[in-house]
Amino acid sequence: MYGSFSHYKFGVATWHVLSDEFEKKKATLILKVQTAQVREEIRITRERINGAVGTCSRFPLSVAKGTELLGVMKKADDVVRRIESRLYSSSDPTK
């Protein structure tokens, strides 16, 4: 998952600094695809963590760490949603 976020972070940074309208439109299209992929990866990871927490429910430390990880995943999802909303609210005709 780290690799996906590294690429995504680079894509967001690139998109943010582009000033040429043509390049910005192309970068927006690419970033929309990356955003969908990252959101799906977050969803799958959260499901796996939830399953592991359920399986290890007899062990308080496992539950605590799993719950902590779910909190981090929630924050990551919130950040990606904010980026996604900016992508779709831009004055881009490719929406």
BELUR-V576181 format. One line per field, one symbol per residue. psi: psi as a letter, one per 30 degrees, with the letter a starting at -180 (. if undefined). burial: 1 if it has 9 or more other ideal C-beta (glycine too) atoms within 8 Angstrom, else 0. A space follows every 50 residues. Layout:
BEGIN
psi->???
burial->???
END
This chain:
BEGIN
psi->eeeeeeeeeeeeeeeefkfkeeeeeeeeeeeeeeeeeeeeeeeeeeeeee eeeeegffjeeeeeeeeeeeeeeeeeeeeeeeeeeeefflhkfg.
burial->00011011001101100100000110111111011011101100110011 011001000001100110110010011001101100100001000
END
